[in-house]
Amino acid sequence: YNTTQECNKPLVLTFTNTTNGGERFIWLMGNGDSLSARTPDGFKYQKSGNYSITLKAYNKIGCELSTTQLISIPDSDG
């Protein structure tokens, strides 16, 4: 993921999925939410804090590949 922030504007999260051969995707956002898009668009955390985001990718025969990354949402944006 990448983040950008300008003064007095909310934090913008940009997620990147570089999975090769994936047919189905599940993003576990670390707050109980899950998304099934290849790349999430417009997701916003409602509370500040640290979140562990996991991307699970499945190929056409159902094999799973996953990766997890920690993200920190500052107090002013949660």
Salt bridges, closest charged atoms under 4 A:
GLU6 OE1 - LYS9 NZ 3.55
